Amino acid sequence: MRPAQPRARIALAVLLASAAAGPAAAGELPAPERLRAVVAASDRADSDRKLDPGRRPAELLAFFGVGPGMRIAELGAGSGYTTELLARAVAPGGVVYGQNTRFILDRFAEKPWSERLAKPVMKQVVRVDRPFDDPLPPEARDLDAVFLVLFYHDAVWMQVDRDRMNRAVFAALRPGGTYAIVDHSARAGAGLADVKTLHRIEEAVLREEVLLAGFRLAAEGDFLRNPADARDWNAAPGASGERRGTSDRFALAFTRPPRPGSEPAPGPVEAAPPP
């Protein structure tokens, strides 16, 4: 976990406590016992557990500071692997808005998503069927975090108005709230060229787009990085085969700045103070 600026930081006291157990290996992020228990829950599906080594869910939840009572949305929920983890982590008292587009539902997600939503553990989840550029209902406001995991690059080839999407996320977050993005890294200079062929996006391009919507970059995580990845192969689930879960991925915590003249709201990511 690295701050994006000298004074930007992840405000995760639970991680500081868990660090006492010993130093993390390179690229590893310690996760508190509460979040490890979320991942270890006995009623999780075997198909989800098989994805865990490559997705590192406890580290993801820890990095973005997910905890009980939080109000969260996930864009591009797909079949709900991450959504279910978020639902478990915000309980009790939290809520997760799980958004999918009609295209995603018709192409692959309707059946597994509907089946997952029927599980008792998903009672924290509100199903949202809306387009990416208008992704959340009016009641989804003052959110603590909005997640977009391994789908930003898809929004490009789907020809989503990404500026409108990012500004909609900005409007839905409370001041100090987090825009949590994880995606497959493309080679430097690739820009948007690989979004459909290799399902990757150049990190610098994504950062620029999100910052234009008014966000600040608060922190970046290394826990999904893989320097050995040549970034020349298709990282899509159906095409990656045995290499699934080994792509070089970036994890970026953007924050909606606090209102002028106010203190940063408490939460998982604390924005840098003005210079």
N, C-alpha and C positions, 0 to 999 in steps of 0.2 A: 504494500500500500504506500503510494507516494503522494504528497501534496502537489497540486497543480501549480501553486504559487507558494512562496516562502511562508506566508501567513495563513494559507488555506489548510484545512485539516479535517479529518473524519472524527466526529465527536462520538466515539464509541467507548464508553467507560468499560463495557463488558469485555471488550477485546483487550484492554489494558490489564484487566484482571486475569484473563485467560493466558496472557503472555507469560505469566509467572510459571506456567508449567514447563517452559523451556523455549529456546529460540526456534523459530520456524525455518524450515529448509528454504532454499532459494525459490522464490515464486510462490511460497506457501503462506497462507494467511490463517492464523489460529482462530478457531471459532469457539464460542462459549458452549458449555454443556447443554444449555437449553436448546440451542440450534442444532447441535449434534443429535439431540434426542428427536427433534423434528424429522431429521433425515432418517434416523434409525427406527422410526415408528413401524411396528409390526404389521400394520394394515396397509402399508404402501404396496402398490402392485410390483410384481417381479420385473415387469417390463420397464418400470421407472427406475428400479434399483440398478438395472443393467446399464443405465445411462449415467449413473452417479459418478463413476470414476473419471469420466471425461467432462462432466458438467460441474463438478465440485460445488454442489448446492449449499453445503454448510458455509463454505467460504463466501459464496455469493451473498447469502442472507446476512452474514456478518459484515461484509464490506459495505453494504448499503444500509446497515443498521436497522433491519426489520425487527419489529418487536410487537408485543401484545397491545391491542387497542388502536393500532395504526389504521388509517384509511389510505388504501392503495389502489391503483389501477394497473392492469397489464394490457398493453396494446399487442395485438398479434398473439393472443393466448394459444392459438393452435389447438392441440388436443389437451392442453392443460397441465403439462409436466411442471412448469414453474408456478402456474396459478395455484395448484394444490399445495405446493410448498409454502407459498405466501399465505394461503388461507390457514394452514397449520400454525405458521409463525405469528400471525396477528391475533390469533385466539388467546384469551377470550376478549370479546368486545370490539374487535376490529372488523373491517369489511374490505373485500377485494372486488373491484369491477373488472371482469374478464371480457375484453373486447376482441371480436373477430369480425372480419368483413365477410360479406356474402360469398365473395370469390374463394376465400380460405375455407369456409364451411362447405361449399359445394365441391371444392377440389379434393379435400381430404379430411376435414376436421369434424364435420357434423356428427357422425356416429360416435367416435371416441370422446368428443367433447360432451355430448349429451349424456353418455354413459357415465362419465366422470362426475358430471354435475349432480347425478343422482346419489352419489356417495354421501353419507352423513357428514363427513369431515368437510364437505364443500358448502355447508350451510352458511358460511361467511361470504360466499361468492354471489355476486349479482351478474347474471349473463347480460352482455351488451353486444348486439348485432348492429354495427354501424361502420361507415367508411373510415379509413385512416385519417382523412383530412377534416373530419368532424367526429372524432372518435368517442366522445363521452357524453352522457345525458346531463341535463341541467343540474341534477342533484349531486353529481360528482364534482364537488367543489371543495376548496380548502383541503386538498389531499396532501398527505405527508410524502407520498412518492408515486411516480409513474414509471413503470418498467417497460422496456422494449428490448427483448432478449432474442438476438439472432434473427431479427426481422427488419432492421432498418434498411439493409441492402435490398430486401425484397420490395420495400416501398418505392425504391428507385425504378426497378424494371416494371413494377405495376403502375408506374406513372402517377403516383400520388403527389399531390401538391404538398411537398414536405415542409415548406415554410408555413403553410396554413396548419399542418399537423403539429409542428413544433410550437407554434403560437397558441394552439388550442391546449396543448399540454401545459404551457406556461400559465394560461388563464385558469386551469383547473387546480394548480398547485397552490398551497398556502405560501406566503413569503417564507423563505428558508427551506421550502420543500425540495425534494430531489427528483431529478430526471435521470433514471438509471438505465444506461445503455450498454449492452454487450453485443459485439459482432465479430465476425471473421475478418481478419486483417488481410488486405491486399498489399501487394508490393508497392514500395514508394514510387510515386509517379503514375500509378495505375488509375488514379482518380475513380471514376464510375465505370470503367471499361469492363470490369469483371463481375458486376453485380448479378448478372444472369448466367453467364457461362461458368463461373467459378463460385458464385454465391459469396463474394467477398467485396469489401469496400475499403478504400484507403482511409485510414484513421483521420488524417489531416483534413480531408474533405468533409467528413462527418462532423468533426469538431467545428469547422467553420460554419456549416449550416445551422447547427444548434446555437452557437453563440450569436448568430444574426437575429435569432428570435428573442434575445434579451437575457439568456442564461449566462452564468459564470461557470467555468470549470473549477470544481472544488477539489477533486482528487481522482487519481487513476490507480487501478489495481493491476498487479502482475500475476495474480494467481492462475490465470488462464493463458499466460504467455507460453509460447513454444519457439525458441530461437532456431530450432532445427527444422521448422516447417519451411519448405521452399516456397510456399504460397503459390504454387503453380498447378494445383489440383482442385477439383470441385468439392467444396465442403458441405454441399447439401446432404441432408440425411440419407436420401435414396441413392446418392451417387458415391458417397465417400467410403462405403464398405467398411473394411476393418480399420480404416483410418479415422472413422467417426470419433469425435472427441479429442483429436490430437491437433487440430488446426491451431494456429496462432490467433488468439482472440484478445481484444482489448476490452477493458471494463472501465467505463467513465462515469463519474458522479458529477452531474451538472446541478446547479442550484438556482432557484429563483431568488434574486436578491431581495433583502428586506426592504420594506417601504422606506423612503427617505425620512430620516429623523427618528426611526424606530430601531430597537435592538433586534438582532436576528432571533427568529422564533426558535424555540427548542426543537430538536429533532436529530435525525441521523447524520445529516451533513450540515456543517456550519460554514456559511460563506465567509470569505476573507473580508476584513474591515476595509473601508476606503483608505487609500494612501494619505 
